[in-house]
Amino acid sequence: MVKQKIHTARNQTFKAHRNGIKRPKVHRYRSTKGTDPKFLRNQRYVQKGNKVALKKIRKALAAKKAGAKKA
């Protein structure tokens, strides 16, 4: 008797390539679903702090530009 063929992937690759193998879509923000709640809470505070810091920097730059225009 002939040994049985255990596995072949020929038809599977054919079917996969019929519509083209596509890369996964890249999203702007990854989902935070299932992430540690303690970590998420901290991230919220961090982002809020970053916004405050950016406002201070922008305010300082605007003042610097205004001072440079006068001189």
N, C-alpha and C positions, 0 to 999 in steps of 0.2 A: 504494500500500500504506500501511497504517497503521503509525506508529512503534510499536515494542514498549514496553510498560511495563517500566521497569527494576527498580523495587523498590516493594513496599508492605508496611507493617507492621501492617495492619489485623487480621489473624488473630492475629498474635503478641501484640498488646496484649489482645485478647479472651481468649486462653488464659492470659495472665499474671494477669488480673483475676478469672478464675473462682474461684481459691482465695485471692484477695487478695494484693496485694504487701505483704510483711512486712518490717519493719526487721530488720537483723542483730541477733542476740542479744548482749546486753552481758554479758561475763564479768567476774568480780571481778579476776582476774589474767590479764594477757595472756601468751601463750606466749613463752618465751624460746628456742624452737627456732630454730636458724639465726642466733642472735645471736653477736656476737664473743666468743670464750671469755675474752679478757683483760678485757673489760668485765664479763662475768658473775662472774668471780673477784673483781673489785673490788667489785661489788654485794654479794657475800656478806660481805665484810669490813665494808662500810658498814652493812649491816643488823645485824650482830653488834655493832658499835660503838654503834648507836642503841639497842639493847636495854640495853646497859651504862649508857649515859647516862640512859635513862628510869628504870632502877632507882635510880640515885643521886638523881635529882630526887624520886622518890616517897619515898625514905628521908628526905630532907631535909624534905619536906612533912609526913610523919608525925611527925618530931621536933618540927617547928614547932607542929603541932596539939597534941601532948602538952604542950609548954611553955606553950601558951596556956590549956590546961585547968587547969593547976596554979595559974596566976596569977589 
